[in-house]
Amino acid sequence: MQTEPRVGCGAAIVDGDGRLLLIQRLTEPEAGCWGLPGGKVDLFEVAAEATAREIAEELGITIVAQELLCFVDQIDRVAGIHWVSPVYLIRNFTGTPTILEPHKHGGLGWFALADLPAKLTVPTQFAARALKQKSR
């Protein structure tokens, strides 16, 4: 059980057709769910830089995280988990997204906001709502 919140980060990477890039988690928390790429912010690391680093490590692409899409408070008292995570909106990137950590991620796909997988991570649910509100 955590004794204090942990800090994560995520990227809502959207292509020119408005599709969201998701990866399928193989590890807990939320194993089996589809989610945003991202990860943990290291001590003394700026969140936007952590996001760019995590995306490069997971997908082999280069991003610049500048536009904050939403902020996630993921609290599960029963499991003893509390994460806080900024999620950045990414519209441009360099490279081809590829699963670079197959022991952590089982799949990668581009999904229309109206046709997202049924099992989404909590941060992805927050981001999807924020993206839908932005597109109105």
C-alpha positions as CSV (number, residue, x, y, z in Angstrom):
1,M,0.0,0.0,0.0
2,Q,1.3,3.5,-0.9
3,T,1.9,5.9,1.9
4,E,1.7,9.0,-0.3
5,P,0.6,9.9,-3.9
6,R,2.9,8.9,-6.8
7,V,3.4,11.1,-9.9
8,G,2.8,9.8,-13.4
9,C,2.5,11.4,-16.8
10,G,0.7,10.5,-20.0
11,A,0.4,11.6,-23.6
12,A,-2.9,11.7,-25.6
13,I,-1.3,11.3,-29.1
14,V,-3.9,12.2,-31.7
15,D,-3.3,11.8,-35.5
16,G,-4.6,13.9,-38.4
17,D,-7.8,11.9,-38.5
18,G,-8.5,12.6,-34.8
19,R,-7.7,9.0,-33.7
20,L,-6.1,8.4,-30.3
21,L,-3.0,6.1,-30.0
22,L,-3.5,3.5,-27.2
23,I,-1.4,0.7,-25.9
24,Q,-2.6,-2.4,-24.1
25,R,-1.2,-2.9,-20.6
26,L,0.1,-6.3,-19.7
27,T,1.1,-5.3,-16.1
28,E,-0.7,-4.0,-13.1
29,P,-2.2,-1.6,-12.4
30,E,-5.0,-2.1,-14.9
31,A,-3.5,-5.1,-16.8
32,G,-5.5,-5.9,-19.9
33,C,-6.8,-2.4,-20.3
34,W,-6.0,-0.1,-23.2
35,G,-4.3,3.1,-22.1
36,L,-2.3,6.2,-23.0
37,P,1.5,5.8,-23.2
38,G,3.3,7.3,-20.3
39,G,4.8,6.4,-17.0
40,K,6.4,7.7,-13.9
41,V,7.9,11.1,-13.2
42,D,11.4,10.7,-11.7
43,L,12.5,12.8,-8.7
44,F,13.5,16.3,-9.9
45,E,12.3,15.6,-13.4
46,V,9.9,18.1,-15.1
47,A,6.6,16.4,-15.9
48,A,6.7,17.4,-19.6
49,E,10.2,16.1,-20.0
50,A,9.2,12.9,-18.2
51,T,6.4,12.5,-20.7
52,A,8.7,12.9,-23.7
53,R,11.2,10.4,-22.2
54,E,8.5,7.8,-21.4
55,I,7.1,8.1,-24.9
56,A,10.5,7.7,-26.5
57,E,11.2,4.6,-24.3
58,E,7.9,3.0,-24.9
59,L,7.2,3.8,-28.5
60,G,10.4,5.1,-30.1
61,I,8.9,8.4,-31.2
62,T,9.9,12.0,-30.4
63,I,7.3,14.4,-28.9
64,V,7.2,17.8,-27.3
65,A,4.8,17.9,-24.4
66,Q,3.4,21.5,-24.1
67,E,-0.4,21.5,-24.1
68,L,-1.9,20.1,-21.0
69,L,-5.1,18.2,-21.9
70,C,-6.2,17.2,-18.4
71,F,-5.0,16.3,-14.9
72,V,-5.8,12.9,-13.4
73,D,-6.3,12.0,-9.8
74,Q,-6.5,8.2,-9.8
75,I,-7.5,7.1,-6.3
76,D,-8.3,3.5,-5.3
77,R,-8.6,3.4,-1.5
78,V,-9.3,-0.4,-1.5
79,A,-6.1,-1.2,-3.5
80,G,-4.2,1.5,-1.6
81,I,-3.3,3.4,-4.8
82,H,-3.1,7.1,-5.5
83,W,-1.5,8.5,-8.6
84,V,-1.6,12.1,-9.9
85,S,-0.8,12.6,-13.5
86,P,-0.8,15.4,-16.1
87,V,-1.8,14.3,-19.5
88,Y,-0.5,16.2,-22.5
89,L,-2.2,16.6,-25.8
90,I,0.2,15.6,-28.6
91,R,-0.7,16.4,-32.2
92,N,2.7,16.0,-33.8
93,F,5.5,13.5,-33.4
94,T,8.5,12.2,-35.2
95,G,9.0,8.5,-36.0
96,T,6.7,5.5,-36.2
97,P,5.1,4.3,-33.0
98,T,6.4,0.8,-32.2
99,I,6.0,-1.3,-29.0
100,L,9.5,-1.2,-27.5
101,E,8.6,-2.9,-24.2
102,P,6.7,-6.0,-25.2
103,H,6.9,-7.3,-21.6
104,K,4.8,-4.4,-20.6
105,H,2.6,-3.7,-23.6
106,G,0.7,-6.2,-25.7
107,G,-0.7,-4.1,-28.5
108,L,-0.8,-0.7,-30.1
109,G,-3.6,0.9,-32.1
110,W,-5.2,4.0,-33.3
111,F,-8.8,4.5,-32.2
112,A,-11.6,6.9,-33.1
113,L,-13.0,8.6,-30.0
114,A,-16.4,7.2,-30.9
115,D,-15.0,3.6,-31.1
116,L,-12.6,3.2,-28.1
117,P,-12.0,-0.2,-26.6
118,A,-14.3,-1.2,-23.8
119,K,-11.5,-1.7,-21.2
120,L,-9.7,1.7,-20.7
121,T,-7.4,2.7,-18.0
122,V,-8.6,5.5,-15.6
123,P,-6.3,8.1,-17.1
124,T,-7.5,7.2,-20.6
125,Q,-11.1,7.7,-19.5
126,F,-10.3,11.2,-18.2
127,A,-8.4,12.0,-21.4
128,A,-11.1,10.7,-23.7
129,R,-13.7,12.9,-22.0
130,A,-11.4,15.9,-22.3
131,L,-10.8,15.2,-26.0
132,K,-14.5,14.8,-26.7
133,Q,-15.2,18.2,-25.0
134,K,-12.4,19.9,-27.0
135,S,-13.8,18.6,-30.3
136,R,-17.3,20.1,-29.7
